[in-house]
Amino acid sequence: MLKILHSSGTVWGAFFLGVGGILASSAMAFSASNASLIYVWEGFSQVCTPLSFCLLLDSVSLWFLSTVNVIAGSVLLFSVYYMEGEKFYVRFISILMMFVASMALLIGSPGILSIFLGWDGLGVTSFLLVIYFYSDKSLNAGLLTLLTNRLGDIFLLMGVSMVWSSFGGELTSMAGSGFGLYATGSVLFLASMTKSAQIPFSAWLPAAMAAPTPVSALVHSSTLVTAGLYLLIRFSGGLEDSVFWEWGLFFSPLTLLAASFSSLMEMDMKKIVALSTLSQLGLISMTISVQAFGPAFFHLIMHAYFKALLFILMGFWIHQSASYQDLRFASINSSSFSLSVMVTLLALMSLMGVPYFSGFYSKDSVLESLSSLSSIGVVSYGFLVLGCVLTAVYSLRLFKILLGFEEGGMAVGNWSEKSKIFFLSGVLLSCFEVSGGKLMGSYVCGEFFLWVFPLELKILLSSIVVLGVVLSCLFLSFSGNPVLLGNLGFLWGLSFLSFPYTTKSFLTLGSKFESVDMMWLGQLSFRSSVNIVLTGSKGLGSGSLISYKLFSGFYLLGGGVVSMLIWGGGGVFTS
C-alpha cells in the first residue's frame, strides 16, 4: 500500500504540474487541428441497458484538465508552506487528491454515469474540505455548502434519468437531437446554477471561505464553482433552441451585481476574493446564456489562474497579519514585502482587466462578443458593464486597505519571503496571469480571438478600468451613511435567508426521513452494504460526517432511483 508521507505535498505538486504541462501541449495540438478522440468501454449489455465509460479528448476537455492540474500542483506546493506543522496534513492531501480525481472524471468523460459520479464526488469532498477545521463556523459553512450541492445533485440525477431513458448513456449522443425538452432542460439548468452559485443559490460560496486557504485557491476559484458552467457548455448542443438561456440572462446579471456591491462593503479579505469569484461567475454565465461559448470558456480558464493566485496571496497576507482576515485589523506595511506586494498588484490588475494582462484579453473578448450580438438587451449589457466597473472599484479598495495605506492596522510580520516553495507556486501562476491571455487566446477562444472590431469600441471598453479607478478613489473618500451602504452587502439578504433558516428546515426534513431511508435501502441492496456505509461514516471521526449521513439524505438517492425507474420504464432491462 502506498504510504503518503508528510512531504507528499511537494511530490504530488510537481507531479500535477508535469501532467498539466503535458496536457497543455496536447491541448494546443488538438486546438490547431480541431481534432477529438473518444474512447468507449461498454459493459453489461447482455443484462440491462449498456453501461459505458467514455473518455473524450478534445480541445475543451484538455485545456480544462491542464488548468485543473496546474492549479492543483501550485496549490499543493503552497499547502506545504501554509499548513506547515499541521497534524492531519496527510488526510488533507488525500481529500484534496480525491477532489481533483472527481473533477478529472467530470471533465474527461462524456458518459452520463461518470459525469454524475464526478459531480457527486465534488460535493462530498468539498464538504469534507470545508469542515476541515473542526469548529462551529466550519460546520455551519459545510452544512450550507453540502445542502446546496445536494440540491444540485437531485436536479442532476433527475436529468440523468431523463437523458438515459431517451438518448442512452453518452452525453455526445444528444447533440442535435432535439434535446430541448422542458422538464429535462429545467433540472439540468438548475443543477448548473447550484454549483456555479447563481442567485438564489449564492450564499454558500462566501460561507465556504471557512475552509483552509489552499482549499479556496483550488475548490472555490477554478474547479467546483465552474463545474456547473462546464456542464452547460457540454450540454449546449442539445439546448440550442431552449428557453433556458433566457433564464440565464435574467439570473446571471443579478448575481454579478449582488456580488459586486457586496464586495464594496465586505471587510473579510478572503470573502472579498470569493465575492469577486461570484461576480465573474455571473459574467461567464451571462456569456454562456447568449451562446458565446468560446469567449466564455476563455474567460473561465484565465479567471481560474489569476483567482487561484489571489487566494494564495490572501493566505500569505493572513499569515503576515497574525491570522487576521478582517481588513480593519490586518493592514500591512507594504515596504516590508515588496515582492509580494508586486505580485498582489499584478493579480488584481488582471482581475480588473488592465490592458495586456490575461484578464484583459478574456474579459475584452466577452464584452466585444456580447456587444456584437442582438440577443442581449441594452439593460443586461449595462449591468454587465457596471459589474466590470465595480470589479475595478473593489479590487483597488482591497489593495489600498490591505497593504498599509489605511491607519489603524495591527500588522504582525511573522513570516518572511524566503520560502522557495511558496514563491515557486506564486511565480508560476503569475506567468499565466501576465502572458497567458496573449499566448493561449487563439487556442482556447477559437476563431473569435481573430475577429476585428472598430477602434472606437476597443477604446470605449478599455476605458472601463479608468472609470473604475476614478470611482474607487471617490468611494474610498466617501463618508456617507454607513447603514445605507451596508444595505448593499450580504448578497442582498441571501446570507441571512440561507442560514440558519433554510438549512435548519432541510436538516429537520432529513432527520424525519432517516427511518424511511433504512427501510427502502435495505430492500434495494444488501443489508451488509448498508452497515458498511454507516460504520464507515462513523469511523471517519467527527460528528460532522455522521451529520452528513443524516442530512445529505439517502432519501435524495431514493428519489433518484424512483425517478430513473419511472423514466426508464419497462424497456430498461432485457432478458
LINFENPE-V688942 format. One record per backbone hydrogen bond with DSSP energy under -1.0 kcal/mol. CO is the residue of the C=O (numbers start at 1). NH is the residue of the N-H. If there is no record, write none. Layout:
co:CO nh:NH
co:CO nh:NH
This chain:
co:5 nh:8
co:7 nh:11
co:8 nh:12
co:9 nh:13
co:10 nh:14
co:11 nh:15
co:12 nh:16
co:13 nh:17
co:14 nh:18
co:15 nh:19
co:16 nh:20
co:17 nh:21
co:18 nh:22
co:19 nh:23
co:20 nh:24
co:21 nh:25
co:22 nh:26
co:23 nh:27
co:24 nh:28
co:25 nh:29
co:26 nh:30
co:27 nh:31
co:28 nh:32
co:29 nh:33
co:30 nh:34
co:30 nh:35
co:37 nh:57
co:39 nh:55
co:41 nh:53
co:43 nh:51
co:44 nh:47
co:44 nh:48
co:51 nh:43
co:53 nh:41
co:55 nh:39
co:57 nh:37
co:58 nh:62
co:59 nh:63
co:60 nh:64
co:61 nh:65
co:62 nh:66
co:63 nh:67
co:64 nh:68
co:65 nh:69
co:66 nh:70
co:67 nh:71
co:68 nh:72
co:69 nh:73
co:70 nh:74
co:71 nh:75
co:72 nh:76
co:73 nh:77
co:74 nh:78
co:75 nh:79
co:76 nh:80
co:78 nh:82
co:79 nh:83
co:83 nh:86
co:86 nh:89
co:88 nh:92
co:89 nh:93
co:90 nh:94
co:91 nh:95
co:92 nh:96
co:93 nh:97
co:94 nh:98
co:95 nh:99
co:96 nh:100
co:97 nh:101
co:98 nh:102
co:99 nh:103
co:100 nh:104
co:101 nh:105
co:102 nh:106
co:103 nh:107
co:104 nh:108
co:105 nh:109
co:108 nh:56
co:110 nh:171
co:111 nh:115
co:112 nh:116
co:113 nh:117
co:114 nh:118
co:115 nh:119
co:116 nh:120
co:117 nh:121
co:118 nh:122
co:119 nh:123
co:120 nh:124
co:121 nh:125
co:122 nh:126
co:123 nh:127
co:124 nh:128
co:125 nh:129
co:126 nh:130
co:127 nh:131
co:129 nh:132
co:133 nh:135
co:135 nh:139
co:136 nh:140
co:137 nh:141
co:138 nh:142
co:139 nh:143
co:140 nh:144
co:141 nh:145
co:142 nh:146
co:143 nh:147
co:144 nh:148
co:145 nh:149
co:146 nh:150
co:147 nh:151
co:148 nh:152
co:149 nh:153
co:150 nh:154
co:151 nh:155
co:152 nh:156
co:153 nh:157
co:154 nh:158
co:155 nh:159
co:156 nh:160
co:157 nh:161
co:158 nh:162
co:159 nh:163
co:160 nh:164
co:161 nh:165
co:162 nh:166
co:163 nh:167
co:164 nh:168
co:169 nh:112
co:171 nh:174
co:174 nh:177
co:179 nh:181
co:181 nh:185
co:182 nh:186
co:183 nh:187
co:184 nh:188
co:185 nh:189
co:186 nh:190
co:187 nh:191
co:188 nh:192
co:189 nh:193
co:190 nh:194
co:191 nh:195
co:192 nh:196
co:193 nh:198
co:198 nh:201
co:202 nh:205
co:203 nh:207
co:204 nh:208
co:206 nh:209
co:207 nh:210
co:208 nh:211
co:212 nh:216
co:213 nh:217
co:214 nh:218
co:215 nh:219
co:218 nh:222
co:219 nh:225
co:226 nh:230
co:227 nh:231
co:228 nh:232
co:229 nh:233
co:230 nh:234
co:231 nh:235
co:235 nh:238
co:237 nh:176
co:239 nh:242
co:244 nh:248
co:245 nh:249
co:247 nh:250
co:247 nh:251
co:248 nh:252
co:251 nh:255
co:252 nh:256
co:253 nh:257
co:254 nh:258
co:255 nh:259
co:256 nh:260
co:257 nh:261
co:258 nh:262
co:259 nh:263
co:262 nh:265
co:262 nh:266
co:267 nh:327
co:268 nh:272
co:269 nh:273
co:270 nh:274
co:271 nh:275
co:272 nh:276
co:273 nh:277
co:274 nh:278
co:275 nh:279
co:276 nh:280
co:277 nh:281
co:278 nh:282
co:279 nh:283
co:280 nh:284
co:281 nh:285
co:282 nh:286
co:283 nh:287
co:284 nh:288
co:285 nh:289
co:287 nh:292
co:288 nh:291
co:291 nh:293
co:292 nh:296
co:293 nh:297
co:294 nh:298
co:295 nh:299
co:296 nh:300
co:297 nh:301
co:298 nh:302
co:299 nh:303
co:300 nh:304
co:301 nh:305
co:302 nh:306
co:303 nh:307
co:304 nh:308
co:305 nh:309
co:306 nh:310
co:307 nh:311
co:308 nh:312
co:309 nh:313
co:310 nh:314
co:311 nh:315
co:312 nh:316
co:313 nh:317
co:314 nh:318
co:315 nh:319
co:316 nh:320
co:317 nh:321
co:318 nh:323
co:319 nh:322
co:321 nh:324
co:325 nh:269
co:326 nh:329
co:333 nh:336
co:334 nh:337
co:337 nh:341
co:338 nh:342
co:339 nh:343
co:340 nh:344
co:341 nh:345
co:342 nh:346
co:343 nh:347
co:344 nh:348
co:345 nh:349
co:346 nh:350
co:347 nh:351
co:348 nh:352
co:349 nh:353
co:349 nh:354
co:354 nh:357
co:357 nh:361
co:358 nh:362
co:359 nh:363
co:360 nh:364
co:361 nh:365
co:362 nh:366
co:363 nh:367
co:364 nh:368
co:365 nh:369
co:366 nh:370
co:367 nh:371
co:368 nh:372
co:377 nh:381
co:378 nh:382
co:379 nh:383
co:380 nh:384
co:381 nh:385
co:382 nh:386
co:383 nh:387
co:384 nh:388
co:385 nh:389
co:386 nh:390
co:387 nh:391
co:388 nh:392
co:389 nh:393
co:390 nh:394
co:391 nh:395
co:392 nh:396
co:393 nh:397
co:394 nh:398
co:395 nh:399
co:396 nh:400
co:397 nh:401
co:398 nh:402
co:399 nh:403
co:400 nh:405
co:402 nh:332
co:412 nh:414
co:419 nh:423
co:420 nh:424
co:421 nh:425
co:422 nh:426
co:423 nh:427
co:424 nh:428
co:425 nh:429
co:426 nh:430
co:427 nh:431
co:428 nh:432
co:429 nh:433
co:430 nh:434
co:431 nh:435
co:432 nh:436
co:433 nh:358
co:435 nh:439
co:436 nh:440
co:437 nh:441
co:440 nh:444
co:441 nh:445
co:446 nh:449
co:447 nh:450
co:448 nh:451
co:454 nh:458
co:455 nh:459
co:456 nh:460
co:457 nh:461
co:458 nh:462
co:459 nh:463
co:461 nh:464
co:463 nh:467
co:464 nh:468
co:465 nh:469
co:466 nh:470
co:467 nh:471
co:468 nh:472
co:469 nh:473
co:470 nh:474
co:471 nh:475
co:472 nh:476
co:473 nh:477
co:475 nh:478
co:481 nh:485
co:482 nh:486
co:483 nh:487
co:485 nh:488
co:486 nh:489
co:489 nh:492
co:490 nh:493
co:490 nh:495
co:491 nh:494
co:493 nh:497
co:494 nh:498
co:495 nh:499
co:497 nh:502
co:498 nh:503
co:500 nh:504
co:501 nh:505
co:502 nh:506
co:503 nh:507
co:504 nh:508
co:505 nh:509
co:506 nh:510
co:507 nh:511
co:508 nh:512
co:509 nh:513
co:513 nh:517
co:514 nh:518
co:516 nh:520
co:517 nh:521
co:518 nh:522
co:520 nh:524
co:526 nh:530
co:527 nh:531
co:528 nh:532
co:529 nh:533
co:530 nh:534
co:531 nh:535
co:532 nh:536
co:533 nh:537
co:534 nh:538
co:535 nh:539
co:536 nh:540
co:538 nh:541
co:543 nh:547
co:544 nh:548
co:545 nh:549
co:546 nh:550
co:547 nh:551
co:548 nh:552
co:554 nh:558
co:555 nh:559
co:556 nh:560
co:557 nh:561
co:558 nh:562
co:559 nh:563
co:560 nh:564
co:561 nh:565
co:562 nh:566
co:563 nh:567
co:564 nh:568
co:565 nh:569
